[in-house]
């Protein structure tokens, strides 16, 4: 999910649902430096928004882990 220049992803949702990565696309367009540990409140807010926006799909059943 994008928040302006920030991008939050959960790259391995099925095997590692707690893994979250945050990138500042303005400073790091190649997404080479995960800055999630530096912004834990931003990440938690993003996860809440991801969960609120998630729509289950029977064809692509990822599901979200309650956090």
Secondary structure, DSSP 8 states (H G I E B T S, - for coil): -EETTEEEE-TTTTT-TT--EEEETTT-TT-----GGG-HHHHHHHHHHHHHH----TTS-------
